[in-house]
């Protein structure tokens, strides 16, 4: 398979790389320590077109596809995984859900300010008691005249502290499981919505993650996003594409580790010569290159399939497992190459290791995705595997 990105996508890569080198790389360590990137960064990203990559031009977006978003996330994650995560949740989850399920009026009302970066979006699925078992939601929405009343709690909400709009899943027919879930548009500042304190995380620290509590939150009837009790169908489609985007983020983290390791190995001397001259270091670098190149081919193949309108249940799960676990392995090897310095927070590889670990959890854990991969592979060969539990067919943790 030969996979060459178009000249347009390569130009996009160059633009994102320049922006990230100037506006993100010099500050990534500081933002990690502060556990926040600046409040005006979404607007700066919006000015570059990065906040509306998937959004058609008629709604104020860049009109790009999944390969374009993968390029953006890969280049940003090279320098700061948290910034890339915030953009992924905004583009690949919140905006994607509205694009898939929104009415024309909802799209024209809510998408343009999100695409311009005037506000950032959040996607609210996970709850304190439901992660992988994502259909077992306790958050409830009940119709009351021309409004919906929503009560419940959400957990691990990326962009939750600063979001201007929340796409939130709630049970509208609790006895129906996954077939009784609906999605709602929740504007910031609505009465009864409480934003909890930021979580103190291992990694992705520049991106905010908070719990939400909803107490008699009332939204108009036209804030129902998609058909009644049809939310779970869209959730699965959003996550199928989101797994490709997490793979792009993982690839960016791995590339950053590889590039830092090459530089360090050329600069660091031992026994009178740069350590890159030693075969043990060369083998580590070679293994990194092999894995990064394999991940890149896998990622952009899956993204190209999505751009062609094909469903990718197997490819999305498989590339996500491969790239996320690859990023963690490469980060560990980068620390080994850096020796004692790699263990210090003064060096980027330590931060990238902490960032990489989340990629094995969010958008479906590696464990549940391996189950889905086996089932998808069996179906492609006309076989069916028995289900140990209904939860194995559910989409996995993500906020």
C-alpha positions, -999 to +999 in steps of 0.1 A: +000+000+000+013+034-010-002+062+010+008+097+001-009+127+016-021+154-008-002+186-014-030+204+005-025+181+035+012+185+035+008+223+034-015+220+064+011+199+082+037+226+076+013+253+089+004+234+120+041+225+127+051+262+125+023+273+148+031+246+173+068+254+173+061+290+179+030+291+201+031+258+220+065+242+222+082+270+242+054+269+269+044+232+271+064+225+302+050+256+320+015+247+310+020+211+324+032+225+357+003+251+359-021+223+348-037+247+322-031+263+289-040+300+284-077+308+281-071+325+247-055+295+231-087+281+216-093+315+199-057+314+185-063+279+173-096+290+158-078+318+138-057+291+122-088+270+113-078+242+137-110+245+158-133+236+129-113+211+109-142+188+101-168+216+098-181+224+063-172+259+051-209+269+051-208+267+090-176+286+093-152+257+093-122+245+073-141+218+054-114+192+060-117+155+066-103+129+091-069+129+075-067+166+080-077+164+116-052+136+121-025+158+107-034+187+131-035+164+161-003+147+153+016+179+149+002+195+181+008+164+202+045+164+192+048+193+216+018+191+241-005+161+244-029+181+266-035+208+239-041+180+213-065+162+236-085+194+241-087+199+204-096+162+198-125+163+223-137+196+207-135+185+171-137+147+171-164+143+198-185+175+205-185+190+170-186+156+153-217+146+173-235+178+162-225+174+126-238+138+126-271+143+145-279+180+146-308+197+128-300+224+103-311+251+128-289+235+155-259+234+132-262+270+122-267+282+157-241+262+176-213+252+152-199+286+139-187+299+173-172+265+181-155+264+147-141+299+152-127+291+186-149+316+203-158+288+227-146+252+231-169+222+233-171+192+256-186+158+252-202+142+283-207+104+283-188+089+312-203+089+347-189+080+381-204+045+378-202+038+341-171+038+319-167+008+296-204+000+304-213+032+287-250+023+281-257+020+319-262+058+324-278+071+356-281+106+343-318+111+335-337+134+312-375+138+315-398+158+293-418+185+310-439+204+285-416+223+261-385+215+282-363+187+293-353+184+329-319+166+334-305+153+366-273+133+372-235+135+372-207+132+346-171+123+352-138+129+334-151+157+312-123+170+289-127+208+284-154+208+311-140+238+330-140+262+301-165+247+277-191+270+262-213+240+250-217+205+263-231+176+243-244+153+270-259+118+270-287+109+293-312+081+297-347+091+284-360+055+286-340+040+315-353+005+311-340+005+275-303+004+282-284+016+251-316+019+231-330+044+257-303+071+255-306+105+240-282+134+235-287+170+245-271+204+239-263+221+272-251+257+270-227+270+296-243+289+325-276+271+325-291+270+360-284+237+378-252+229+360-223+227+385-187+224+373-165+206+397-128+213+406-102+201+380-090+166+385-053+162+395-041+140+367-010+120+359-007+134+324-024+156+298-022+182+326-025+213+304-060+201+294-087+205+320-108+175+332-137+180+356-168+164+370-202+178+363-233+178+384-268+184+369-296+193+393-329+200+376-311+215+345-338+227+321-332+230+284-357+237+256-372+208+238-352+218+206-320+211+225-325+174+220-297+164+196-308+137+172-338+115+176-353+105+209-337+074+223-313+074+193-282+089+211-263+056+216-263+049+178-245+082+172-222+077+202-208+045+186-202+063+153-185+092+171-162+068+191-153+049+159-139+080+144-126+093+178-104+063+181-086+072+149-080+107+163-066+094+196-042+073+174-031+106+157-024+121+192-005+089+202+016+091+170+025+127+177+036+119+212+057+090+199+073+112+172+082+138+198+099+112+218+118+099+188+130+133+177+141+143+213+159+110+216+178+115+183+189+150+194+199+139+228+218+108+215+238+131+192+246+156+219+253+133+249+288+119+250+300+089+269+336+074+268+346+101+244+319+099+217+282+106+212+260+078+225+243+075+191+276+057+181+268+028+204+249-001+189+226-005+219+213+031+213+211+026+175+189-005+181+166+015+203+163+043+177+157+018+150+129+001+169+113+036+175+115+044+138+099+011+128+070+015+152+064+052+142+064+045+105+041+015+110+017+036+131+017+064+105+007+040+077-020+024+098-034+058+110-037+075+077-051+044+061-079+043+087-085+080+083-086+077+045-113+050+048-134+073+069-129+101+044-141+077+017-173+072+038-165+036+049-172+022+084-141+012+102-150-007+134-120-030+131-095-005+118-104+022+144-101-002+173-069-018+160-051+014+151-060+029+185-046-001+203-014-002+182-007+035+183-015+041+220+005+012+232+033+021+208+034+057+222+039+043+258+066+019+247+085+046+228+082+071+257+097+045+280+126+039+256+131+076+252+136+079+290+160+050+289+181+068+262+181+100+282+192+081+313+188+100+346+179+132+328+149+114+312+135+109+347+135+147+354+107+170+346+131+194+329+130+171+299+100+166+276+101+128+275+090+124+311+059+145+303+052+126+271+052+093+290+026+106+314+005+120+285+008+087+265-007+065+292-041+081+289-043+071+252-045+034+263-076+043+284-097+070+267-119+062+237-121+025+249-094+007+269-070-016+251-087-046+268-122-039+256-110-029+221-092-063+217-126-079+223-142-057+197-113-064+172-117-101+176-155-099+170-151-076+140-125-099+125-148-129+130-177-111+114-156-103+083-150-141+079-187-149+084-183-161+120-199-150+152-183-152+187-204-158+217-208-127+240-195-131+275-215-100+284-235-073+267-209-047+280-183-061+256-202-046+227-204-012+244-181+016+233-158+022+262-148+051+285-146+086+271-155+121+281 
